[in-house]
Amino acid sequence: MGADGGQGYPVHQFAAGADVGVLTQMLDSKTIRKTVSGELHSRLGAKWFKPDGGRLGVASTDKLTDFSIEFDCYADRRYGGYNCALAAVFKWKKFHRSFRDFTNWYNVRYQSTARPPPFLRVAFDRIDGNFLLGSRDEFWIANEQDLDAFIAQCVDDLDGKVGEWIKRWFTWSSALDVMNGNEQLCGSWRDHAYFCLLEQVHGREVACKWVGDIDATGWPEFLAAQVEYLQLQVCGGGSV
């Protein structure tokens, strides 16, 4: 059965080329990731992916931002099966350069080994559940029928709500709207990520005014250090 209660897609049509008997014996995390990637390319390639047939890198003529977006298939062995989820990973050169400069400063000052994270990583399950507690659980896969249903769910996600959310990152103004509407995004580097995006959309002066108005007194060291760095090292004093 598919994830929506329908018949889903027959396993013997998987682009990875494994028949049912072979897949049953070879079901492991590598097989799951390869099969998911192959099937999503086969079914949605023209609408979503770069035509290399391997990694799930997003390519679209509608994408006007320079975020590098890739879908990562998570498959973790658990209780005789695999907990599986698809996540969207956003990388952005502007943010990476800025955060790299911050970590160089931070690691010297605080004798740490921090490194730049990706701009954003978010699971399809969280997007589907509006980032609320009790969102959809990871998909448990014990056999090829479960894998079939998981792939069907991923296809439905990209054709529906999850796909529409991801497409909001295709323009700068809508990407900023997404950030403004969800304070959970980007984790402990959110303020730095938001600064970069705000600067991209509205310019350095607006971004510096925003970060200059933040009082990080009493914040955890890593979070406060990002604000201090942006205020003093990037904006030259905090406010403009």
N, C-alpha and C positions, 0 to 999 in steps of 0.2 A: 504494500500500500504506500502511496505517496504521502508526503507530509501534510497534505490538505485532505487526506482521506480518500483520494482517488487512486488510480492504479499506478501512478508514478511513471518511471521509465524503465524498460527491461534492462537488466544488468548485462545481458549479452551484447548490447549495443554500445557499451562503454568504449570511449575513444582510446582508453589505455590498452585495449586489445585482449584483456584477459577474459576467458570464458568462466562460467559459474563455478565449475569444479576447481579450476586453478585458483580463482579468486578466493574461494573458501579456504584453501590451504595456505594462501600467501597473504591473508589479510593482516597487514601490519601498518604502522604509521606511514611508512614510505609509500606503500601501495595506495593507502587512502588519499594521501596528498596528491600523488600522481594522477589517480583516477579522477579526483575532484577537479584538478586543473584541466585535464584533458576534456572532461565532459563540459565544463563551463566554456572552454574555448570553442568546443564543437557547437554548442547550443546558442551561445551569446556573443561569440567572438566579434562579429561585425558591429555589434552595438557597443561593446565595452572594452575590448582588449587589443593590445598591440599584437600584430600578426606573427609573433615568433613561436607561438604554440607551446611555450614553456611556462614561464612565470606569468602570474595573473596581473600584469601591469596595465593600468587603465589608460586608454587612448580614446579621445573623442574630439571631433571638430568643434563641439560646443564648449570645450574646456579652454578658458581664456586665462587661467591662472597657471603659474609654473610649479604648483604642487606636484610632486611625484607620488602617485597613488597606486598602491599595490595591495592585492588581497592575499592574506596569509592564512593557510589552512592549518589549524591547530589540531593535533591528534595525540592524546595522552592515554597510555595504557591504564585501564582501570577495571578491576573485577572481571577479568576474562574478556573484556571488550575495550572500546576506546571512547573516551569523551572527546567529541569533536566540535569545533566551532570555526567559523570564518570571520576574520577581522580585516578591517581596512586600515592600512598603515600609510600615513601621510609623511612624506619627507619634503623639506623645503630648504633650499640652499641659503636663502637669506637668514632664516632662523638658525640654521646649523652654524653659519659663520659667526653670527652674533653670540650664540651660546658657547661656541668654542672659545671665543675671546673672553667671555665671562669665566668659563672654567679655568682657563689659564691664570686669570687674576685670582680666582677663588682658591685654587689649589695651592698657590704660593702663600696666600694670606692665611689660610686655615689648615695648611699641610694635609690636604685631601687629595683624592684621586677621581674627582667627578669627571664625567664625560658627557658630551652632548647626546641627548635622547632623540628619537624621531619626533617630529613636530606633534604628531597625534597618532594614537593607536586606539581603535574602538571596535568592539565586537559587534557583529550583525545583531546578536541577541539583545544587546543594550539599546541599539537604535530601534529595533522592533518594539521594545518595551518602554520607549520614551525615557530611558535612563532611570527608571523607577525601580525600587526594591521589588523583588518578586517577578522580575523580567523573565523572559523565556530561558529555560535551562539549556546548558550545553546538550548536544545531541549524542546519545549513547549508541554506539555501533558495535554489534556483536557478529554480524553476518552481512552477506552481500545485499540482502533485502533492506537492511537498515541503511547501508551505504547508498542504495538507490533512493531511499526516502530522504536522506540528508541532502543529496544532490538536488532533488526536486525542491526541497525547501530553499536551498541557495538560489536556484533559478527563480522561484517565486519572490524571494527577497529582492533580487536585483530588478525584477520586473515591477516591483511594487514599492512599498514604503521605504525600504532600505535604499533602494536605488535612487529614489527621489531625494533622500537626505544627502547622499553622496554627491549628487549633481549640484547641490547648493554650494559646493566648494568649487564649482567651475567658474564662478565670477568672484571678484574681490569683494564687492559690496555685499553679496549674499553670504559669503564666507564670514565676514565680520558680523553679519546679523546672526548667524549660527552661534558664533562665540558669545555674542551679547546675550543670547537666549539660554545659554547653558554653562553655568559656572563650574560644572564637573569636568569639562574638557581639558586635556593636557596636564592634569595632575599637578605635581609640585613645581613645574616650570610654567604654569599657566600665565602668570603675570608677564614673564619674558616673552612667551609666545604671543600674548595679546598685544604687547607693546609693538612687536614686529609687524603684526597684521594691521594694527591701527596706523602705524607709520606708513605702511604700504598704501593704505586707502586715503588717509587724510594728511600725511606729511609728518616730518620730524617735530615741528612746533607743537602740533596737537598731541602727539604721542608723549612728548616731554612734559607738557602741561598735565596730562593724565597721570603719569608716573610720579611727577613732582608733588601731587596732592595726596599721595599715599603715605600714611604714617605706619611704618612696619615695626614700631616699638613693641617688644614682647613676642614677636613672631618667631617661629623656629629659625635657627641660624641660616639654613640653606635658602629659605624663602626670603628672609630679610636681606640676605646678601645680594640676591638678584635685584631687589628694589634699590638697594644702596648703589650697586654697580651701575644700573641704568641712570639713576639720578646724578651720580657724581662723575662717572667715567664716560658715559655716552652723552648725557645732556649737560654736563658741566655745571651742576649745581642743583638740579632737581626741577626747577620751574623756569619757564620762559616768559 
